[in-house]
Amino acid sequence: MGSIRTQVCIIGSGPSGLLLGQLLQNAGIDNIILDRVDEDYILGRVRAGVLETGTCGLMKQAGADGRMKKEGLIHHGFDLAFGGNSHNINLLKLTRGQSVMVYGQTELTRDLFDKRRQTGGQSIYSVSAVEPRDFDNIKPFVTFKKDGQNHRIDCDFIAGCDGFHGVSRQAVPESALKTYERVYPFGWLGVLADVPPVQDELIYANHERGFALCSMRSPTRSRYYIQCNSDDKVESWTDDAFWDELRRRLPVHLAEAMKTGPSFEKSIAPLRSFVSEPMRFGSLFTVGDAAHIVPPTGAKGLNLAASDVHYLFEGLRDYYLENSKITLDAYSERALMRVWKAVRFSWWMTTMLHRFPSSTGFDQKIQTADLNYIAQSELAQASLAENYVGLPY
């Protein structure tokens, strides 16, 4: 392989890297994707599955939405449960026709893998020692090892789509970064089980014992979560203990209707809000989790990565096809403006629905007032719905 040349080198083959690569491929812009793991490993990761309107539109633009349209579950609303009752948030009505799509990130990633193979996109897997170099001048390149051999990709631009722990942001000098972070004092214990969902739409529950979320992957596969201590261990939670705790946090009519069964995946996810600014460093652009993390409460993680891809693709398309740098130069500013709005929304949903160890009686009363206000005000519901379906790009 030795030294090769491309226009855009994409580090990371998760959804953002694959989506960006496919949009570039469709536009005739040469690109290569690198990843330290293989395709099977990537497809084995269980992730979120609520897609905004904009993310669905990008999958269509990539030509990879065929299976999603057939198998994805369109949701016109969701429920807020608190005080023993549930209250429906009608997205379709409140946003004048918008909705969300429930479609697992693993399935979306599989569709993008398939599309890349069909269109001849080049991807190099199981590489090590990946390092973006000289991205502060006009001749950037990326070095890596494959099968013990050193290789180099010369390129015009580098897209860092390699996640929070990836090499892209780590390659940037600390003096060039400004980071903002809030770590939440709890986690989410989640299970996947082949049981029908308790109802057709998602349920976000606030309870004195902690938050709960009832979601799904299909009409026969459910994804459920409960708030747990940040130091809890998965091994300490049996399936029976999980189901018992989940039922306690739901209104009685939902708890009684719930079907339970053995889980085939169980994990605990920590929650944090994190933003790293800016999102461009010369010829290197950070995308998705490489630049920001949000708690999953607002279902924004994958969707924020998709919006970054939208802005970066627009910039690269204009650079190569219109001979204009204006959109590309605006990438970081445009992306961060939308990022911070989603960070705010995710933080607000998290603080409204979870029980914090440090909460006082005053804090609990404010939380209850917030929930009651939403339940009783269509204007408050409209603001929630607008953010949930996804702000426009």
N, C-alpha and C positions, 0 to 999 in steps of 0.2 A: 504493500500500500504506500509506504514512504510518505512523500509530500503530495497533497492533493489540493485542489482549488475549488471553492464554491463562493457564492455571493453571501449567503447567510449561514453561519454555523449555529445550530440550536443545541444547547446543552440541556438534556432532560427529555425523556420520552413519556412523560405523563400527559394528561389531557391538554394542558396548555401548549406544550411543545409539539404534540401531534397536530393540534388544531392550527397553530401558527404554520407549521410545516405544510399542511394540506392547503391552506389558503394561498400560501406562497407558490406551491406547486401548481395550483389551478391557474395562477396568474402568470406562470412561466418564469418565476423567479427561482433560481437554483438554490437548493438548501440541503444540508446534511444534518441529521440528528445523531447525537451521541448519548449513550447512557451506560452507567456502570453496571447495571443489572440486565437481565434478559427479559424478553416479552412475557414469559410465563410468570416471572416474579411480579412484574407490574400488574398483570391481570389478576394476581392473587390478592391484591390489596383491596380491602373493603372500605368504601368511602361513601360520601353523601350522594343523595339522589334527587334533590329538588332543583329543577332547572327553570331559570327565568325565561321570559319571552325572548330576550336578547340572545341568550345562550342557544336556545332552539333555533333562532334565526341564523346564527353563525354555523351551526351544524348543517343547516340547509345550504348555506352559502358554500360550505366545504364539500357538499354533495354526499354527506355521510349520515343523512337523517332518515333513510328509508326504513330501517328496522325500528328506530325510535318512534316513528309515526304509527307503526303497526302495534308495537308492544308497550309503548309508554302510556302512563295513566294521566290523563288531563284532569287537573283539580281546579274546581271553580271556587274553592274556599277552604277554610280550616276552622277548627274549634279552639276557643280559649276555655279552659275548665278551671274553675276556682269556686270556693265556698259551697261545694257540693253540686254545682250546676255547670252546664256547658253553654257557651254563647258562640254562635256561628259568625264568622267573618266572611261575608259574601264578596269574594274578589271580583267576580264577573260584574256584579252590580256596582260595586264601589269604584272600580277602575274603568268603567265603560267598556267592558268586553275582554279584559285581559285575564289570563289564568297562569298557572304554573304546570310544569310537566314532572311527574315522578318517574324517573328513569335512572337506574343505578349508574354511578360513575364508572364502575367496571365495564358495564355494557357500552357506555359511550366511548370509553377508551378502546374497547374491542372493535367497535365500528370504525374508529379512526385508524387503527392498525390495519384493518382490512382495506380501507380506502387507500392508504399509503401504498400497500402492496400492489393494488390494482393499477395505480397511476405511476408506479415505478420510482417512488421516492426512495432515496438512499438513507438507510439507518445503520448505525454501527453499535452493536450491543456488547456487553460484558467487557467494557474497557476500564482502565484504571489510570491513576495519575493524571486526570484531566486538568488542564490549567489554561485559562484564558491569558493571553500575553499581548503586550504592546497595544492594548485597546485605547490608550491615551494618544495614539498617533494614527496616521492614515493607513498603516499596514498592520492591522491586528492579525493574530493567528492563535490557534488552539493546539496544544500538544497533548498527547495521550499515549498510553501503552495498550497494545492488543496482542495477546499471545506472547507476551514477553518482549515484543518489539516496539521501538519508539516510532511514533507517527506524528504528522503535522498537517493541519488544515489551515491554509491561507484563505482569508475571507475579507469581505468589506465590513460586515457587522457580526456581532455575537449576541445571541438571545439567551439569557440565563433563565431557563425554565426548570431548574433543578431543585426547587423546594427550599424550605427553611434551613436545612443543614447542608445545602449544596455548595459547590466550589465557587459559584459565580459571585455571590455577594462577599464571600470570604476573600476573593481576589482583589477587592477594592480596599485601598488604604483606609484605616479607621478614621483618619482625619477628614476624609471625604464624605463620611456617612453621619447622618443624624438619626438616631433611633428613638422610638417611643414605645413603651410597653406597659401593659397591665396584666399581671398573672392572677387568675381567679382562684380562690381558696377551696376549690372542689373540682371534681371530674365528672364525666359521664360514663356510667357503666352501660354498655350496649350489648344486645343479643340479636342474632338472626335466627329465626325459627320458621320451619315450614308449617305455619298455621295461618288461617285467614285473618286479615286485619280486623280489629274490633269494630271499625266502621270504615266507610269508603274514603273519608277525608282525614287529614292529620289532626291530632289533638295535642295541644300544648297545655300542660297542667301545672298550676301553682298549688302547692299543698304545704301545710305546716311541717311535714316530714321531708319536703324537698320537691324539686322539679321532676316532671316526667314528660316523655314525648312518645306518642304512639304514631308510628309511621309504617310504611310498607315498601316492598320492592315489586310486588305483583299481587294479584288477587288471592294467591295461595302462600305468599311469603311475607312475613312481618319483620319490621325492624323497630325494636323498642329500646328506650333509654330511661334510666333513672339517675338523678343526681346522687353522687356518692362522695365520701371523703377523699381528699386528694391523695392520701396515703393508703387507700384500700388496695387489696390484692385481688385479682380475678379469682384465684384459687379459693378464696374465702367465701365466694358467692356460688352456692349451688343453684341449679335451675329453679328448684322449688322456692328457695329464698328470694330469688329475683322476682318470680311471678307473684308471690305473696306481697312483696313490697310495692310492686307496680300497682296491684289492685288497690292497696290502701290509699294510693295517691290519686285515684280516679273517682269521679262521681259513681254512686252505687249502680246506676243503670248500665254504665259502661263496664264496671268491674264484673258484674254478673254475666254480661254478654261475652266476655273475653274467652277465647279458646287458647289453651296453653299446650305446650309440647316440648320435647327436647330441643335445646339450642344446638346449632352446628358452628356458631362463631360467637365468641364472647370476649370483650376487650374493654379496657378503661382508657378514655381519652382525657388528657389534661385540657384545660381551657385557658386561652390567653388572647389578648389583643396586642398586636405588634405591627409597627409600620417603620420601614427604613426609607429615608429620603436622601437624595433624589432617586429616581429610577433609571437614570441614564448616567453613564460615565464614559465620555468619549464615544467609542464604537460599541460599548457594552451596555445592553439594556436588561434590567431585571424584570421578571414577569411572574405574576401569581405569588405563591408562597415564598419565593426567593425575596420578595419585597414586603409582603404583609401576611399576617395571620389574623383571622377573626374567630371568636367562639362560634360553634355551629348553630347556636340558637336561632339566628336569623336566616340560616341556609344560604350564606353568602360566599363561602370559601371558593368553591369551584366557579361560581358565577363571576366573582371578582377577577379570577384568573382569565376567564373568557373575555371580560371587558378590557383587560390589559391587552390581550391578543388582538382585539378589535382595533384599539388605538395604534398598536405597533404595526399591525398589518397595513392599516391605512397609510402610515408614515412610510413604510418600506415600498408599498405600491406606488405612492406618489413620487418617491425618490427614483425608482427604476423606470416607471412607465410615463411619468409626467415631467421628469427632470426637475423636481421641486423638492427642496429640503424643509419647507415650512411646516408641514404636518409632522415630519419626523422630529424636528427640533422641539415641537410642542408636546411630544409624547409624555414626558414625565409630569408636566403640569396638568395635562388633561386626565391622565390616569389617576394621579393622586387626588384630584378634586372629587372624582367618583369614589375612590378608595375611602377617603375620610367620611363621606356620607354613609357608606356601608359599615364602616367601623363604628360610627355613632349609633346606627340602627341596631347592629349586633350587640353593642354594649347595653343599649337601652332594653332590648328584649331580655338579655341575660339578667340585668338588675331587677327587672320587673317580675321575672318568673322564678328565680332561684331564692333559696334561703341562705343568707350569708351568716357565718358563725358570729360575726361582730354586730349583727343587726340588733337594734334597740326596739323597744315598743313603738317609738315614734317612727322608725324606719318601716316597721311592719304595717302601721296604719297608712303610711304614704303609699306603700306598695298596693295595699287593698284599694285605696282611693284611685290609684292609677288604673287598676283593672276595672273597677266599677265605672269609671269615666269612659273607658273604651266600650264597655258593654252597653252603655246608655247613650253614647253620642255617635251619630253617623259620621260627623266630621272627623272625630278621633279615629274611627274605624277606617275612614278613607285614607288618612295619612299612613296608618299601619299597612293598609292594603297596597298603596302606591309603592312603598318601600319593599314590601314582600315580593311583589311581582317583578320588581327591578326597575330602578330609575333609568330613563333613556340614556343612550350613549351620547 
